[in-house]
Amino acid sequence: MTDDVPARVRAAFGVPSGPLLRTGSCWQAGGLVLKPGQHRVVGSWLADTYVDLHGPGFRVPRPVRARDGDWVVDGWAAWTAVSGEPDPLARWPELVAAGRSFHSALVGLPAPGWLGRGRNRWAVAERAVWDGAAVEVAPELADLVSGLRSAIRPVRLPNQLIHGDLAGNVLFAAGQPPAVIDFSPSWRPAGYALAIAAVDLLAWSGAPPDILDELSGEDDVDQLLVRALMWRLITESLGRPDPDSRLAVRRANEPVVNLLLSRLRGQPPAGDRRLAKLVGHLLGDEVTRLRPVADGFSRAARHVADRAAGGSVFVKTGEGVAVELAVYEALGDRPYLPRLLAASREPEPMLVLEALEPGGWVREWTPRLVEATGRLLHQVHELSAPPGVPRVGSTGNPWTLIAADPTRLLSMDVCSEDWLTTHLDLLAAAAADAHTEGDSLIHRDVCAANLWHHDGRLVLADWASAAIGDPWLDRHLWLVACHAEGGPAPESGQGPSAVGHAALIAGLQPRLTPARTANRPLFDQRRRRLQVALAWAARLLRIPPPQ
């Protein structure tokens, strides 16, 4: 994608001509990051706030003045680049410590006059949560918001400037304090910033409930958590135009609502002791320890259970497990499935599987692995359709929703609004012709995270999205994910209905993508797949590449 930094802005900040590196919505030139969309008043205030802000316990980028002394030029601001990557779940204790240090440094700074007066969905949601302002919540989320609202009690904590979007904006680099970037200011209790980060990780990153232990020192932490989750649900309600997307938000957040309400009632969240007892009963062996698995993007509850007799097993319960159970019952002991050790349907669907060695999960797409995965999919697609697995129905044309509201796609920074407007009708027509129905078992989520390869055995895990449909849809979904992960371009294995599938897969990505701030790793994964599918569709349709 060519950069869209105006020549006047380049000159103002001393950036020479030549290509720049795209980083999200910004452009990087050496040690300088140029950020668009900066309101002059707000951008200048942010620069004045950060220019002298310092640790200990954190670092920040520094604003850079233009040659005429201004912080903002034609809606652009410049900042020093800082090293590091976000890793909020793995580095959670460090993020919490950095957040506390950062907010200690902000104590005493006044709120700007414009803060809290915005009309965007984040400001509207904040006024609904903290000030009781009326807001209409989508029906898919209304009862969750209502349940949280009923649990709100007064808090008497001092307000101060806080960063309302910490989870994806704390960067970690070896040998340096965490860097706090992209300040999203609000005027609330300091602990509220950490509460927002915590509920986002619980909902979208599969974080275990015990991450809340790190916040035990915060005053009124449960009330702050309830407000944080209510705020997030309202922002999602206001920002997602289609029911399917809102239902995905519900599935991600409903367990967190139940967890927080259980905490307020003084009850432990359901679970671990009862689950350990049930797994032990199924195996005929005592479970001595149950450890939650937090990595990946599955919505199922996943645990590793240690057995008294020695060894460990992998346990899945919750969303999608009923479909997986139907797959295992139909396919039996196939070498490309994790071995099924036990299962039950009551009191809830549960799978107890072999615990695969962590080092076997695929990290690189070699030519041999690509070939082996293609052969594995061929075997799967030749199987008879098992009972209990849903058929692919009409997904609707995602480009219709994008035409009605292109905001979510455009926020993923893969194409310009002009490019989208010019080619949207052609993409919609291609997606409308995509063939999805069929009689084959399809996995629908073949990617490196779901493939395990060790000692010549290739295993395809996580069958929660399995369906009966067109095998070429499954293969094309894999080819997009594979290329997004460093494998070959989709053309290397494309087949019938490639142009329709490419357009359909691209159009579905915004619907499946959380907010960048709610789950940065999943956002980045979906963005890469959107880039691949959209560019592939453009090549097949013989239109200019996304720009």
C-alpha positions in Angstrom: 0.0 0.0 0.0 1.4 3.4 -0.9 1.6 5.9 1.9 -0.7 8.8 2.1 1.5 11.2 4.0 1.1 14.7 2.4 4.3 16.3 1.1 3.6 19.4 3.4 3.5 17.1 6.5 6.7 15.3 5.4 8.4 18.7 5.0 7.0 20.0 8.3 8.5 17.1 10.3 11.7 16.7 8.2 10.7 13.4 6.6 12.5 12.9 3.3 10.7 11.5 0.2 10.7 7.8 -0.3 8.7 4.8 1.0 7.5 4.7 4.6 6.7 1.6 6.8 3.0 1.1 7.6 2.3 0.3 11.3 -1.5 0.1 11.8 -2.9 3.5 10.8 0.5 5.2 11.2 3.6 5.6 9.0 7.1 5.1 10.3 10.2 6.9 8.9 13.2 5.7 10.8 12.8 6.7 14.4 9.8 8.8 13.7 6.1 7.7 13.7 3.6 9.9 11.8 0.0 9.7 13.1 -3.0 10.9 11.1 -6.4 12.0 12.3 -5.2 14.3 15.1 -7.5 17.1 16.1 -5.4 20.1 16.7 -6.6 20.8 20.2 -6.6 17.2 21.3 -3.3 16.3 19.6 -1.5 19.3 21.1 -2.8 18.4 24.6 -1.6 14.8 24.2 1.8 16.1 23.2 2.0 18.5 26.1 1.0 15.7 28.5 3.6 13.2 27.2 6.5 15.6 26.6 7.7 15.6 30.2 6.0 12.4 31.5 8.5 9.9 32.9 8.8 6.7 35.1 10.1 4.9 37.0 8.4 1.7 35.9 7.4 2.7 32.3 8.6 4.5 29.3 6.7 6.5 26.7 7.2 7.8 23.1 8.0 11.5 22.9 6.1 14.0 20.7 8.1 15.8 18.1 7.5 19.4 17.1 7.2 20.5 13.5 9.7 23.0 12.2 7.3 25.8 13.0 7.0 24.7 16.6 3.5 23.2 16.3 2.6 19.7 17.5 0.0 19.1 14.8 0.2 19.9 11.1 -2.8 19.4 8.9 -4.2 16.7 11.2 -0.8 14.9 11.6 1.4 14.5 14.6 4.9 13.0 15.0 6.2 10.8 17.8 9.4 9.0 18.5 9.2 5.3 17.7 9.5 2.9 20.7 10.5 -0.7 20.6 8.5 -3.6 21.9 5.5 -5.8 21.2 2.2 -6.1 23.0 1.8 -9.4 25.0 -0.9 -8.5 27.5 -1.8 -12.0 28.7 1.7 -13.5 29.0 3.0 -10.3 30.6 0.0 -9.5 32.7 1.7 -8.8 36.0 4.2 -6.5 34.3 1.4 -4.7 32.5 -0.4 -4.2 35.8 2.7 -2.8 37.4 3.5 -0.5 34.5 -0.2 0.7 34.5 0.0 1.6 38.2 3.3 3.4 37.7 2.0 5.3 34.7 -1.2 6.4 36.5 0.9 7.5 39.5 2.8 9.8 37.2 -0.5 11.3 36.0 -1.9 12.2 39.5 -2.5 15.9 39.8 -2.7 16.6 36.1 -6.0 18.4 35.3 -8.6 17.1 32.9 -8.9 19.1 29.6 -12.2 20.9 29.1 -13.1 18.7 26.1 -12.7 15.4 27.9 -15.9 13.3 28.1 -17.9 15.5 25.8 -17.4 13.4 22.6 -20.2 11.8 20.6 -18.3 8.7 19.6 -19.5 5.3 20.9 -16.8 5.1 23.6 -17.8 8.5 25.1 -21.5 7.6 24.8 -20.9 4.3 26.6 -18.9 5.9 29.4 -21.7 8.4 30.1 -24.2 5.5 30.2 -22.1 3.6 32.7 -20.9 6.3 35.0 -23.6 9.0 34.7 -26.7 6.9 34.0 -27.3 8.4 30.6 -29.8 6.6 28.5 -28.6 4.4 25.6 -30.3 1.9 23.5 -28.6 -1.5 23.6 -28.9 -4.1 20.9 -31.3 -7.0 21.9 -28.5 -9.6 21.6 -26.6 -7.8 24.5 -29.4 -6.0 26.4 -29.9 -8.6 29.2 -26.1 -8.8 29.8 -25.9 -5.0 30.2 -29.0 -5.0 32.3 -27.6 -7.7 34.7 -24.4 -5.7 35.1 -26.3 -2.4 35.6 -28.3 -4.0 38.4 -25.1 -4.9 40.2 -23.7 -1.3 40.1 -23.2 0.3 43.5 -21.7 3.7 44.3 -17.9 4.0 44.4 -16.1 6.8 46.3 -12.8 6.8 44.6 -10.9 9.9 43.3 -11.0 10.5 39.6 -7.8 11.3 37.7 -6.5 11.1 34.1 -6.3 7.4 33.1 -5.5 5.5 29.9 -8.7 3.7 28.9 -7.1 1.3 26.5 -4.1 -0.3 28.1 -4.4 -4.0 27.0 -3.0 -3.6 23.5 -1.0 -0.4 24.1 1.7 -1.6 26.5 4.8 -2.8 24.6 7.4 -5.1 26.0 11.1 -5.2 25.0 13.9 -7.1 26.6 15.9 -5.0 29.1 13.6 -2.0 29.1 10.6 -0.9 31.1 7.2 -1.4 29.4 6.3 1.4 27.0 2.8 2.9 27.3 1.6 4.3 23.9 -1.5 5.6 22.2 -3.0 7.4 25.2 -6.8 7.2 25.3 -7.6 9.7 28.1 -10.5 9.4 30.5 -11.3 10.9 33.9 -12.0 8.0 36.2 -10.5 6.1 39.1 -7.0 4.8 38.3 -8.1 1.1 38.9 -10.7 1.5 36.2 -7.9 1.4 33.5 -6.7 -2.0 34.7 -10.3 -3.3 35.0 -10.9 -2.5 31.3 -7.7 -4.4 30.4 -8.7 -7.3 32.5 -12.2 -7.8 31.1 -10.9 -7.5 27.6 -8.4 -10.3 28.2 -11.1 -12.5 29.9 -13.5 -12.1 27.1 -11.3 -12.1 24.0 -8.0 -13.8 25.0 -9.2 -16.8 27.0 -7.5 -15.5 30.1 -8.1 -17.5 33.2 -10.2 -15.9 36.0 -7.1 -15.9 38.3 -5.7 -12.9 36.4 -8.1 -10.9 38.6 -5.9 -11.9 41.6 -3.3 -9.3 40.3 -5.9 -6.6 40.9 -6.8 -7.6 44.5 -5.1 -4.5 45.9 -7.4 -2.1 44.0 -10.1 -0.5 46.0 -13.7 -1.4 44.9 -12.2 -3.6 42.2 -15.4 -5.6 41.6 -17.4 -2.5 41.0 -14.7 -1.2 38.6 -14.8 -4.5 36.7 -18.6 -4.5 36.4 -18.5 -1.0 35.0 -15.6 -1.9 32.6 -17.5 -4.8 31.2 -20.7 -2.9 30.9 -18.8 -0.1 29.1 -17.2 -2.6 26.6 -20.6 -4.3 25.9 -22.2 -1.0 25.1 -19.4 0.1 22.8 -19.7 -3.2 21.0 -23.5 -2.8 20.8 -23.1 0.7 19.3 -20.3 -0.4 16.9 -21.6 -3.7 15.4 -24.4 -3.3 12.9 -25.2 -7.0 12.3 -26.8 -9.5 14.6 -24.3 -12.3 13.9 -21.4 -10.1 15.0 -23.2 -9.1 18.2 -24.0 -12.7 19.0 -20.2 -13.4 18.7 -19.7 -10.6 21.2 -22.3 -12.2 23.5 -20.6 -15.6 23.3 -17.3 -14.0 24.2 -18.6 -11.9 27.1 -21.4 -13.9 28.7 -19.0 -16.1 30.8 -17.2 -13.0 32.0 -20.6 -11.4 33.1 -21.3 -14.6 35.0 -17.9 -14.6 36.6 -18.1 -11.0 37.8 -21.6 -11.4 39.1 -20.6 -14.5 41.0 -17.7 -12.6 42.6 -20.1 -9.9 43.7 -22.4 -12.6 45.3 -19.4 -14.0 47.1 -19.5 -17.3 45.2 -16.7 -18.9 43.4 -17.2 -19.2 39.7 -18.6 -22.6 38.8 -16.3 -25.0 38.2 -12.9 -26.3 38.8 -13.5 -28.7 41.7 -16.6 -30.1 40.0 -14.8 -30.4 36.7 -11.8 -32.2 38.2 -14.2 -34.7 40.0 -16.1 -35.4 36.7 -12.9 -35.9 34.7 -11.5 -38.2 37.3 -14.7 -40.2 37.2 -14.6 -40.5 33.4 -11.0 -41.7 33.5 -11.3 -43.9 36.6 -8.4 -42.0 38.2 -8.1 -39.0 40.5 -7.3 -35.6 39.1 -4.7 -33.9 41.3 -4.6 -30.6 39.5 -6.5 -28.7 36.9 -4.7 -26.0 35.0 -6.5 -23.5 32.7 -5.1 -23.1 29.1 -5.1 -19.5 28.2 -3.4 -19.3 24.8 -5.2 -19.4 21.4 -8.6 -18.0 20.5 -11.0 -20.9 21.3 -14.2 -19.9 23.1 -14.3 -23.4 24.8 -13.0 -23.7 28.3 -9.7 -25.7 28.1 -7.7 -27.3 30.9 -4.8 -29.6 31.4 -5.6 -32.2 34.1 -2.8 -33.9 36.0 -3.6 -37.5 36.9 -2.7 -39.2 40.2 -1.5 -42.2 38.2 0.9 -40.0 36.3 0.7 -38.0 33.1 -1.8 -35.3 31.9 -4.8 -35.0 29.7 -6.4 -32.2 27.8 -10.0 -31.3 28.7 -12.5 -29.2 26.7 -16.0 -28.0 27.8 -18.4 -25.4 26.6 -18.9 -23.7 23.2 -18.5 -26.0 20.2 -17.7 -29.1 22.1 -21.0 -30.8 21.1 -19.9 -30.5 17.4 -16.4 -31.8 18.2 -17.9 -34.7 20.1 -20.0 -35.6 17.1 -16.9 -35.6 14.9 -15.0 -37.9 17.3 -17.9 -40.3 17.6 -18.2 -40.6 13.8 -14.5 -40.8 12.9 -13.2 -42.9 15.7 -9.5 -43.4 16.3 -8.1 -41.7 13.2 -4.3 -40.9 13.4 -4.9 -37.2 12.4 -7.2 -36.7 15.4 -6.0 -36.2 19.0 -6.8 -39.4 20.8 -10.1 -39.4 22.6 -9.7 -40.8 26.1 -13.2 -40.1 27.5 -16.3 -38.0 26.7 -19.7 -37.1 28.2 -22.7 -35.1 27.1 -24.1 -34.5 30.6 -24.2 -32.2 32.6 -22.4 -30.5 29.6 -20.5 -31.7 26.6 -16.9 -32.6 27.5 -14.0 -34.0 25.7 -11.0 -35.6 27.4 -8.1 -35.9 24.9 -4.5 -36.8 24.9 -2.2 -33.9 25.9 -0.1 -33.2 22.8 3.5 -32.2 23.5 3.8 -28.3 23.3 6.8 -28.4 21.0 4.8 -30.2 18.2 2.5 -27.3 17.3 3.3 -25.9 13.8 5.3 -22.7 13.7 6.4 -22.6 10.1 4.9 -23.7 6.8 7.5 -25.7 5.0 6.7 -27.1 1.5 6.6 -30.6 2.9 4.1 -29.6 5.6 1.9 -27.8 3.1 1.8 -30.9 1.0 1.0 -33.1 4.0 -1.8 -30.8 5.1 -3.3 -30.9 1.6 -3.3 -34.7 1.7 -4.9 -34.7 5.2 -7.7 -32.5 4.0 -8.3 -34.8 1.0 -8.8 -37.7 3.5 -11.2 -35.7 5.6 -13.2 -34.5 2.6 -13.7 -38.0 1.3 -15.5 -39.1 4.5 -19.2 -39.5 4.8 -21.1 -36.6 6.5 -21.3 -37.6 10.2 -24.6 -37.0 12.1 -24.7 -34.2 14.6 -22.5 -31.9 12.5 -24.3 -28.9 11.1 -24.6 -28.2 7.4 -23.2 -24.9 6.0 -26.3 -22.7 5.4 -26.6 -19.4 3.8 -24.1 -17.0 5.4 -25.6 -14.0 3.7 -23.4 -11.7 1.6 -21.0 -9.9 4.0 -20.4 -7.2 1.5 -24.0 -6.0 1.9 -23.3 -5.3 5.5 -20.0 -3.6 4.6 -21.7 -1.4 2.1 -24.2 -0.3 4.8 -21.4 0.4 7.2 -17.8 0.1 6.0 -16.3 1.5 9.3 -15.1 -1.8 10.7 -13.4 -2.9 7.5 -11.7 0.5 7.0 -10.5 0.5 10.6 -8.5 -2.6 9.8 -6.3 -0.4 7.5 -6.1 -2.8 4.5 -7.5 -0.5 1.8 -8.6 3.1 1.3 -12.2 4.2 1.3 -11.8 5.2 -2.4 -10.6 1.7 -3.4 -13.4 0.1 -1.4 -16.1 2.3 -2.9 -14.8 1.7 -6.5 -14.7 -2.1 -6.2 -17.3 -3.0 -3.6 -20.1 -4.0 -6.1 -17.7 -6.3 -7.9 -16.6 -8.0 -4.7 -20.2 -8.3 -3.5 -21.2 -10.0 -6.8 -18.3 -12.4 -6.6 -19.2 -13.4 -3.0 -22.8 -13.9 -4.0 -21.7 -16.6 -6.4 -19.5 -18.4 -3.8 -20.5 -22.1 -3.5 -20.6 -23.2 0.1 -23.0 -26.1 0.3 -21.9 -29.7 -0.1 -21.8 -33.2 1.4 -18.2 -33.3 2.8 -17.0 -32.9 6.4 -15.0 -29.7 6.5 -13.0 -28.3 9.4 -13.2 -24.5 8.5 -10.3 -23.5 10.7 -7.1 -25.2 9.4 -4.2 -23.1 10.5 -0.9 -23.4 12.2 -2.4 -23.1 15.7 -4.6 -26.2 15.0 -1.9 -28.4 13.5 0.5 -30.6 15.4 3.4 -32.4 13.7 5.7 -34.8 15.5 7.5 -38.0 14.6 5.8 -38.2 11.2 2.3 -37.8 12.7 0.2 -34.8 11.6 -2.8 -34.0 13.8 -5.6 -31.6 13.1 -7.1 -30.3 16.3 -10.1 -28.1 17.4 -13.1 -29.3 15.4 -15.5 -26.8 17.0 -16.2 -25.1 13.6 -16.7 -28.3 11.7 -19.6 -28.5 9.3 -20.9 -30.3 6.2 -20.2 -28.2 3.1 -18.1 -27.6 0.0 -14.6 -29.1 0.4 -13.1 -26.3 -1.7 -14.4 -23.7 0.7 -12.4 -25.5 3.5 -9.3 -25.7 1.3 -9.5 -22.1 0.3 -10.0 -21.0 4.0 -6.8 -23.0 4.8 -4.9 -21.4 1.9 -5.8 -17.9 3.1 -4.7 -18.7 6.7 -1.6 -20.5 5.4 -0.4 -17.5 3.3 -1.2 -15.1 6.2 1.2 -17.2 8.3 4.0 -17.2 5.8 3.0 -20.0 3.5 2.6 -20.0 -0.3 0.1 -17.7 -2.1 -3.5 -19.2 -2.4 -3.0 -19.6 -6.2 -0.7 -22.5 -5.5 -3.7 -24.7 -4.6 -6.8 -22.9 -5.7 -9.7 -24.7 -7.2 -13.4 -24.3 -8.2 -15.2 -21.1 -7.0 -11.9 -19.6 -6.0 -12.9 -16.0 -6.9 -16.2 -16.3 -5.0 -14.5 -17.9 -2.0 -11.8 -15.3 -1.9 -14.3 -12.5 -1.9 -16.5 -14.3 0.7 -13.6 -15.0 3.0 -12.4 -11.4 2.8 -15.9 -10.0 3.5 -16.3 -12.2 6.5 -13.1 -11.1 8.3 -14.4 -7.8 9.7 -17.4 -9.6 11.2 -15.1 -12.1 12.9 -12.7 -9.4 14.2 -12.8 -8.0 17.7 -11.8 -4.4 18.3 -8.1 -3.8 18.1 -8.1 -2.8 21.7 -10.1 -5.8 22.9 -7.8 -8.5 21.6 -4.8 -7.3 19.6 -3.4 -10.7 18.6 -6.8 -11.9 17.2 -7.3 -8.5 15.5 -3.8 -8.9 13.9 -4.5 -12.4 12.8 -7.8 -11.5 11.2 -6.3 -8.4 9.6 -3.6 -10.6 7.9 -6.2 -12.9 6.6 -8.2 -10.0 5.3 -5.1 -8.7 3.5 -4.5 -12.1 1.9 -8.1 -12.8 0.9 -8.8 -9.3 -0.4 -5.6 -9.2 -2.5 -6.3 -12.7 -3.8 -9.8 -11.7 -4.8 -8.4 -8.5 -6.5 -6.0 -10.6 -8.6 -8.7 -13.0 -9.6 -11.1 -10.2 -10.5 -8.3 -8.4 -12.4 -8.7 -5.2 -10.4 -6.0 -3.0 -8.8 -4.6 -4.4 -5.5 -6.0 -2.9 -2.3 -4.5 0.5 -1.6 
